[in-house]
Amino acid sequence: MMMILAGSMVMILTGCTKYEIPKPDCPEGLPTSVSFASDVQTIFDQRCVACHGGGQPPNLSPGWSYDELIDGGYIDTEFPCSSLIYEKLTGSHDGRANEEEIKTILGWISEGAQDN
């Protein structure tokens, strides 16, 4: 009986396959040398702080936005297009930032999301 059980477990475990969800491809032509302070924060100031200025998370107002994004899990530097902020800008918040602004944010993330 134990041999049958052990054999069954081996068959079950060797038959399991690890599934990976593919990471989305980022758009081509992302800008380089993106500054958080002068490029990304400017987008937030123009497009986001009306709603995300402290009342609704994340707080994207100057002085708060960087820490809110990093500490809040909105940024994935390994897979920039898996970043929650990108998913929001292309999903539920689609149209609130234009394609160039989204690419600027992705460029900043792909360069390591520095507080520069």
N, C-alpha and C positions, 0 to 999 in steps of 0.2 A: 504494500500500500504506500509506504514512504517513497519507494522508487518511482511509482506512478506520479505521485504528487511532486516530487523533485523534478522529474522529467517534464511534467506539465508546466512548472514554473520556468524552467529553462526555455521552453518553446515560447511561452508568452513573453518573457523578457527579451529574447533575441528577436522577436517579431516586432517589437516596438520601434518606431521610427521617430527620430527627433524632427519636429516640424519647426521651421523658422519662418516668421512672417517677414517678407521682403521689405526692406527699408525703401521709402520713396526716393526717386531720383530728384535731385535739385535742378532747377533751371540752369541753363548754360549762361555764361557771360556774367557771373557775379562780380561786382566791383571789388577792388582790393584797396588796401590802406584806408579802411573805413574807420572813422573816429566815432566812438560812442557819443561823446559830448557834443560835437558839432554836426554829425550826420544823423545818428539814430535818435538822439534826444529831440532834435528838431522835428523829426517825423512825429514823435510822440506828442510834442507840444502842439503841433498843427492838427493832428488827427485823433488823438486818444484822450488827452487829459480832460476834455469836457465831461467824459463819463468816468475815466480812471484817474481822477485827480485827488483821490483820497477816500472817496465814499464807496467805491466799488473796486475790489481787488482785480489785478494788481495795481498799486499806486504807481502811475507812470509819470508823475510830476518830477521836475528836476530835484536832485538830491535824494530821491527815494527809488527811482525806477531801476537803477542797476541792481541794487540789493534785492528788490522785490522780484525781479526776473530770475536772478541767479539762485537766491534762497528759496524761491517759490517753485522751482522745477520747470520753468518755462523755456529753458535753454538746454539744447543737447548739442555740444560742440562736436561730438563724434559723428552724429547724423543730423546735420542742421535742419533738414526738411522733416525730421521727426520732432523738432522742437514744438512745444505746445503753442508758442506765440505764432509760429508759421501756420500751424493747423488752424488756429483761430482766425488769422488774417485771410486764409483761403477757404475757410468754412463758414462758421457762424457770423464772422465779421467781414465776409467778402464784400469788396467794394469800398471799404472804409480807408484803404490805402491803395495807391495805384501800383502797377507792376514794378515800376522803377523803385519805389519806396520799399516794397517787399524784398526786392533783390538787394537793396542796400542793407536791410536788416539781416538777410541771409548771408551776405558778404561779411558782415561784422561777426556773425556767429561762426562762419566757416574759418575765420581767421583767429578763432579762440575766444571770442566774446570778452575782449579786454575792456577794462574800465579806463579808456583813454580819451 
